[in-house]
Amino acid sequence: MKVYTLKVEGMTCPHCEMIIEKELKTLFPELILVKADRNKKEVTLKVLQELDLNKVSKAIEKLGYKITETE
């Protein structure tokens, strides 16, 4: 299992977290876990195989948030 963490700016409320989680689960059904945390300013992803973080980052940025770092 692979775990990725993306630093995301612009999440200010639970609704922001929900929007990101819902969108990523819809676009990337292979994700086992998507957890957005506005307090830590990060999104954690768990998946069994490799994941194209470029596509994930673009999906989050289309929602109006900014990716500052990926791990």
Protein Blocks (a to p, Z undefined) as FASTA:
>chain_A
ZZdddddehiabfklmmmmmmmmmmmmmmbmbdcddfklopacdddfbdcdfklmmmmmm
mnopacfbdZZ
